Every structure is written in structure tokens, then in C-alpha cells.
Amino acid sequence: MITDPQFYFWAIAAVLLVGLAKSGFLSGFGAVATPLMAMAVPVPQAAAIMLPLLCVMDLVSLQQMWQDRDRSLLRLLLPAGLLGIVLGTLLFTLVSAAVVSLVVGVLTLLFLLLRVLRRPGAAQVVPAPRWGFALGVVSGFTSFVAHAGGPPVSAYVLPMRLDPIRVTATMAVFFSVINFAKWGPYAALGLFDARNLWTSLILAPLAPLGVWVGVWLTRRMAAHWFYRVAYMGMAAAGGKLLWDGWRAL
């Protein structure tokens, strides 16, 4: 397993942060987890180490929030996300994680800019389902390449202003399916090895902690604060992804 103390400094922060994001409490901040871990190891290795941990968090999230999911949203988003996984598998060796980070960062910040420029008091616009499908595909693809699938699908779901726990539960089911669907392609691409898996096992006890704390807080958070934190998370993720992509090019 990895023994570098610097790696564990970044890895522990990344695991706790993504656990809180999985719960919905820090929705959006989870996209910075892989870039944080990549401060000490290459991005593909960071993604491979994170995947088993994400799956542990997904199981905890499903146990906590399965009954609160939005079935109609999932019928739209899940096929799109799985199509994104297929595209990610086919293009993994052709598209660098730096390019993906740069593009996702730009699109995320553009979405937030449009939200800021929206006139106060303007009628709430529900995004068209075709945008949901398109962003679901992008989410599956970016999740596969860099575990950065949160911002694209959030750009579709958050403007609906659903109940916070419904948003969180729907995202939990969506990313559970997406993350478990990555196992076969990741194995075929040779991203799993004994060193990465042992490192994931060492970090695994931390995986449920952030989820448990975050779910408890999300169920008690006022809706307006939930959405403020979610958009702040998207801004942080967009800025971090943009910076990492730009620096790596």
C-alpha cells in the first residue's frame, strides 16, 4: 500500500469531504476530492483508489435515504449516466483528465454566472428533460474520467428547487449506479492493482463517517441554506477543476 504521509494528509481530507458531499450537506464539494488526492499521486491512480471508497459511501447513502429518491428523475438520468460511462470507457485513453477538468470547470462557472445574472423575482424555470439527459451523459463521462460528475447533473437538478433530502437521495441513487458500473471498465483498463486496493482498504473506515454526519445535518437544514451551500460547493468545484485543468495543460 502507499506509505507516503503526504498522500494520507490529502487522502483523508478528500474522503471526509466527499462523504459530506454524498450526504448533500456539502453538495458540489465532492468534485474536488480526486484533485485533492492527486496532489500526491497521478489522477488515474487517485480515481482508482477513490472508487471503492465511493462505493462504500454509496451503500451507506442508499441505506439512509433510499425511500426519499425521485423516481421520475432517475428514469431520465440513469440511462444517460450509463451512456456517459460507455463513452468514458471508449475515450479514456484519448481524453486527458486535465482537459475534462478544464471543460467541467468552465461549464460549472458559466452555469453559476447565469444563475447570478438571473433577474430577482423572475419565474422559476424548470429545465427541459433533453437538458437533463445531456447533462446526465456528461455527468457519467466526467465521473468515469475524474470522479467529477457532480457539477453537470447538479446544474440540471438544483434549479428544480426540490426538497433537500429528495435532491440528496436522488443523487445518491444516481451515483451509486454510476460508481458500481465503473468497476468492470476500470478493471479492463488496468486501473486496479494490489497497491491501490490495499490503500483503499486502509481508508475505508473513514468512508461512512462523512455520510452519517452529513445526512444528519441535511435533514435538519433549512432549504434556503441547503441551496446556498450547494451553489457554493459548485463554485468551489468549478474553480478547482478549472485551475487544475489549466495548470496541467
C-alpha positions as CSV (number, residue, x, y, z in Angstrom):
1,M,0.0,0.0,0.0
2,I,1.0,3.7,-0.2
3,T,3.1,4.8,2.8
4,D,3.8,8.4,1.9
5,P,2.4,10.6,4.8
6,Q,1.7,13.5,2.4
7,F,-0.6,11.2,0.4
8,Y,-2.7,10.4,3.6
9,F,-2.9,14.1,4.5
10,W,-4.7,14.8,1.2
11,A,-6.5,11.5,1.1
12,I,-8.1,11.7,4.5
13,A,-9.3,15.3,3.7
14,A,-10.7,14.0,0.3
15,V,-12.5,11.0,1.8
16,L,-14.2,13.1,4.6
17,L,-15.1,15.8,2.1
18,V,-16.7,13.5,-0.4
19,G,-18.6,11.7,2.4
20,L,-20.2,15.0,3.4
21,A,-20.9,15.8,-0.2
22,K,-22.6,12.4,-0.7
23,S,-24.9,13.3,2.2
24,G,-26.0,16.5,0.5
25,F,-24.6,18.7,3.3
26,L,-21.7,19.9,1.1
27,S,-23.2,19.1,-2.2
28,G,-20.8,20.1,-5.0
29,F,-17.6,20.0,-2.9
30,G,-17.2,16.3,-3.7
31,A,-15.8,17.1,-7.2
32,V,-12.6,18.4,-5.6
33,A,-11.8,15.1,-3.9
34,T,-9.9,13.4,-6.7
35,P,-7.9,16.6,-7.4
36,L,-7.1,16.8,-3.7
37,M,-5.8,13.3,-3.7
38,A,-4.0,13.9,-7.0
39,M,-1.8,16.4,-5.1
40,A,0.2,13.3,-4.1
41,V,-0.4,10.6,-6.8
42,P,-1.3,10.7,-10.5
43,V,-5.0,11.3,-11.4
44,P,-5.8,7.8,-12.7
45,Q,-4.4,6.3,-9.5
46,A,-6.3,8.7,-7.4
47,A,-9.5,7.8,-9.3
48,A,-8.9,4.1,-8.8
49,I,-8.2,4.5,-5.0
50,M,-11.4,6.6,-4.6
51,L,-13.7,4.2,-6.5
52,P,-14.0,1.5,-3.7
53,L,-14.4,4.3,-1.1
54,L,-17.2,5.9,-3.2
55,C,-19.0,2.6,-3.4
56,V,-18.8,2.2,0.4
57,M,-20.3,5.7,0.8
58,D,-23.0,4.9,-1.8
59,L,-24.1,1.8,0.2
60,V,-24.4,3.9,3.4
61,S,-26.3,6.7,1.5
62,L,-28.7,4.2,0.0
63,Q,-29.4,2.7,3.4
64,Q,-30.1,6.2,4.8
65,M,-32.1,7.8,2.0
66,W,-33.5,5.2,-0.5
67,Q,-37.1,5.9,0.4
68,D,-36.7,9.7,-0.4
69,R,-35.5,9.3,-4.1
70,D,-37.3,10.9,-7.0
71,R,-38.2,8.0,-9.3
72,S,-39.1,10.1,-12.4
73,L,-35.8,12.0,-12.3
74,L,-33.9,8.7,-12.0
75,R,-35.7,7.2,-15.0
76,L,-34.3,10.2,-17.0
77,L,-30.9,10.4,-15.6
78,L,-29.8,6.8,-15.1
79,P,-29.8,5.7,-18.8
80,A,-27.9,9.0,-19.7
81,G,-25.3,8.4,-17.0
82,L,-24.7,4.8,-18.1
83,L,-24.2,6.1,-21.7
84,G,-21.6,8.5,-20.3
85,I,-19.8,5.6,-18.7
86,V,-19.6,3.8,-22.1
87,L,-18.3,7.0,-23.7
88,G,-15.8,7.4,-20.9
89,T,-14.5,3.8,-21.4
90,L,-14.1,4.3,-25.1
91,L,-12.4,7.7,-24.8
92,F,-10.4,7.1,-21.6
93,T,-7.0,6.8,-23.3
94,L,-7.8,9.7,-25.8
95,V,-9.1,12.4,-23.4
96,S,-6.9,13.6,-20.6
97,A,-8.2,14.2,-17.1
98,A,-6.8,17.7,-17.4
99,V,-9.0,18.5,-20.4
100,V,-12.0,17.1,-18.6
101,S,-11.3,19.2,-15.5
102,L,-10.9,22.3,-17.6
103,V,-14.1,21.8,-19.5
104,V,-16.2,20.9,-16.5
105,G,-14.8,23.8,-14.5
106,V,-15.6,26.3,-17.3
107,L,-19.2,24.9,-17.7
108,T,-19.8,24.9,-14.0
109,L,-18.7,28.5,-13.5
110,L,-20.7,29.5,-16.6
111,F,-23.9,27.9,-15.1
112,L,-23.3,29.8,-11.9
113,L,-22.8,33.0,-13.7
114,L,-26.1,32.6,-15.5
115,R,-27.8,32.0,-12.1
116,V,-26.2,35.1,-10.6
117,L,-27.3,37.2,-13.6
118,R,-30.9,35.9,-13.4
119,R,-33.3,38.8,-12.6
120,P,-34.6,38.8,-9.0
121,G,-38.2,37.7,-8.9
122,A,-38.0,36.0,-12.3
123,A,-40.2,33.0,-12.6
124,Q,-38.6,29.7,-11.8
125,V,-37.6,27.8,-15.0
126,V,-37.7,24.0,-14.9
127,P,-35.0,22.7,-17.2
128,A,-36.3,20.7,-20.2
129,P,-35.8,16.9,-20.0
130,R,-33.5,16.9,-23.0
131,W,-31.0,19.0,-21.0
132,G,-31.3,16.5,-18.1
133,F,-30.4,13.7,-20.5
134,A,-27.5,15.6,-22.0
135,L,-26.1,16.6,-18.6
136,G,-26.6,13.1,-17.3
137,V,-24.4,11.8,-20.1
138,V,-21.8,14.5,-19.3
139,S,-22.0,13.5,-15.6
140,G,-21.4,9.9,-16.3
141,F,-18.5,10.7,-18.6
142,T,-16.8,13.1,-16.2
143,S,-17.4,10.8,-13.3
144,F,-15.7,8.0,-15.1
145,V,-12.7,10.0,-16.1
146,A,-12.1,12.1,-13.0
147,H,-14.9,11.4,-10.4
148,A,-16.2,14.9,-11.2
149,G,-19.8,14.0,-12.2
150,G,-21.4,16.2,-9.5
151,P,-21.4,19.6,-11.2
152,P,-23.0,18.6,-14.5
153,V,-26.0,16.8,-13.0
154,S,-26.4,19.4,-10.3
155,A,-26.8,22.0,-13.0
156,Y,-30.0,20.2,-14.0
157,V,-31.3,19.2,-10.6
158,L,-30.7,22.2,-8.4
159,P,-32.8,24.7,-10.4
160,M,-35.8,22.5,-9.7
161,R,-35.7,23.6,-6.0
162,L,-36.8,20.2,-4.8
163,D,-36.9,19.3,-1.1
164,P,-33.2,19.0,0.0
165,I,-33.5,15.4,1.1
166,R,-35.1,14.4,-2.2
167,V,-32.3,16.0,-4.1
168,T,-29.7,14.3,-2.0
169,A,-31.4,10.9,-2.1
170,T,-31.8,11.1,-5.9
171,M,-28.2,12.0,-6.4
172,A,-27.2,9.1,-4.0
173,V,-29.1,6.5,-6.1
174,F,-27.8,8.0,-9.4
175,F,-24.1,8.0,-8.4
176,S,-24.4,4.6,-6.7
177,V,-25.4,3.0,-10.0
178,I,-22.7,5.1,-11.9
179,N,-19.9,4.1,-9.4
180,F,-20.7,0.4,-9.4
181,A,-20.9,0.5,-13.2
182,K,-17.3,1.7,-13.3
183,W,-15.8,-1.5,-11.8
184,G,-15.7,-3.6,-15.0
185,P,-14.3,-0.8,-17.2
186,Y,-11.7,0.2,-14.6
187,A,-10.6,-3.4,-14.2
188,A,-10.4,-3.8,-18.0
189,L,-8.3,-0.6,-18.3
190,G,-5.8,-2.0,-15.6
191,L,-6.5,0.7,-13.1
192,F,-6.9,-1.7,-10.1
193,D,-3.8,-3.2,-8.6
194,A,-2.9,-4.6,-5.1
195,R,-1.3,-1.4,-4.0
196,N,-4.3,0.8,-4.8
197,L,-6.8,-1.7,-3.3
198,W,-4.8,-2.0,-0.1
199,T,-4.7,1.8,0.2
200,S,-8.5,1.9,-0.4
201,L,-8.9,-0.7,2.4
202,I,-6.9,1.4,4.9
203,L,-9.0,4.5,4.1
204,A,-12.3,2.6,4.1
205,P,-13.2,3.1,7.8
206,L,-13.4,6.9,7.1
207,A,-15.8,6.5,4.2
208,P,-19.1,6.2,6.1
209,L,-18.3,8.9,8.7
210,G,-18.8,11.9,6.5
211,V,-22.1,10.4,5.1
212,W,-23.6,9.8,8.5
213,V,-22.7,13.3,9.8
214,G,-23.9,14.9,6.6
215,V,-27.2,13.1,6.4
216,W,-28.0,14.1,10.0
217,L,-27.3,17.7,9.2
218,T,-29.1,17.7,5.8
219,R,-32.3,16.5,7.4
220,R,-32.2,19.5,9.8
221,M,-31.0,22.2,7.4
222,A,-33.4,24.9,6.1
223,A,-33.9,24.6,2.3
224,H,-32.5,28.1,1.5
225,W,-29.3,27.2,3.3
226,F,-29.1,23.9,1.6
227,Y,-29.2,25.6,-1.8
228,R,-26.7,28.3,-0.8
229,V,-24.2,25.7,0.3
230,A,-24.8,23.6,-2.8
231,Y,-24.1,26.5,-5.1
232,M,-21.1,27.5,-3.1
233,G,-19.9,23.9,-3.5
234,M,-20.4,24.1,-7.2
235,A,-18.4,27.3,-7.3
236,A,-15.5,25.8,-5.3
237,A,-15.6,22.7,-7.5
238,G,-15.7,24.7,-10.7
239,G,-12.8,26.9,-9.7
240,K,-10.7,24.0,-8.5
241,L,-11.3,21.9,-11.7
242,L,-10.6,24.9,-13.9
243,W,-7.3,25.7,-12.1
244,D,-6.2,22.0,-12.1
245,G,-7.0,21.6,-15.8
246,W,-5.3,24.9,-16.8
247,R,-2.2,24.1,-14.7
248,A,-1.9,20.6,-16.2
249,L,-2.2,21.6,-19.8
